Every structure is written in C-alpha cells, then in structure tokens.
Amino acid sequence: MKQLLLFFLLIACTAAFTQTNEWMVLRKRGVSVKTFFPGNFIAFQLNNYQWIEGNITAFRNDSIFLSQLRIQILYNAWGLPVRDTVNMGMLVYRINEIYALPLEQKGVTAFNNGSLLQVAGAGYIVLNAINSAILHDPFFSTVNLARIGIAAGVFMIGKTMQWNHPKKVILGKKYKLEAIKVDTTR
C-alpha cells in the first residue's frame, strides 16, 4: 500500500513540474490582453494576408510551432451538421511574420457593428419604393423625401459603426505580440 501511495505521489510531483517556460502575450499599449500557451488554439494572419489556424505545440527563439488544423462544419447524408477536422502537419512561423489576430467578439455583434441599422435603413427605403410604385404615389414628394432621408441617415450611421468596428487586431503601434521566456537556469 505504501508503494502505491508513493507511486501516486511521484506522479503528482512530476505533473507539477510540467509547466511551460515559454508563452506569447498580446499586449494593447503595454497591458496584457490575451496569453497563448502550448496546446492553445490560435488563428492569425501572416504578412502575405493568409490566415493560419492551428494548435500551438511549442515556442522557441521567437518562433511559434503549430500543428495546423482546419476545423469546419459539414453536413452528413441526413443533413445534420458535423464537425470535420483536417490536420495539415507541423508549421513554424516567426512571431514578426504575424500581421493580425482575429478580434474576439463580445456580446451580440448585430447591435455593435451596425449591421442591424444598415438592414433597417435599406429595408425601409426599398419598402417605401415598392409601396410608392404599388399605390402610384410620387417617390420624391416632400413628405416622402424626409422619410427617405431619415432612413438613409440610419443606414449611414450603421455603415459608420461598421467602419469603426474592426474584425481583426492589426499588430503595430497599438497592439504588440511578444514572446516571453522564463530563464530556468539558476
């Protein structure tokens, strides 16, 4: 019994020393936003604008080692969605080759990115044009122009929100990606 207890104690101690000494940090003006460790899934855009996604296997000398994966939803013979994963092998990229990272969406994006306002404004204009044609009313009457102007304004507010709502974080002055290495030799 003592030998079994000693065996489990040794296993627990070795698991405690398996922490990584290298990781990668995304910083926004010096404040850590996201941390990447080996085993995490990452997606990023290279300098040639190609998107790469995969599981991080290791970090060495400012390089990231990826097991490149492609995860997509397909439909089987019964029309049900199934997840399909394709493993494309091991790839190595330097951290300075990374151009952008996808921005994680928070909350319901239809309210944040202006798409709801764009659909409402354009839908009102189209519906107003159809009703004017059916009822033989003049589309460019003074009363109708005010309504169309308001709908166009709502559409433009949505478009401005879309321009100000980025889908990716471009690395540069504001965002920086840094490799952190802890020196374990004492």
Buried (B, 14 or more C-beta within 10 A) or exposed (E): EEEEEEEEEEEEEEEEEEEBEBBBBBBEEEEEBBEBEBEEEBEBBEEEEEEBBBBBBBBEEEBBBBBBBEEEEEEEEEEEEEEEEEEEEEEEBEBEBBBBBBEEEEEEEEEBBBBBBBBBBBEBBEEBEEEBEEEEEEEEEEEBEEEBEEBBEBBBBBBEBBEEBEEBBEBEEEBBBEBBEEEEEE
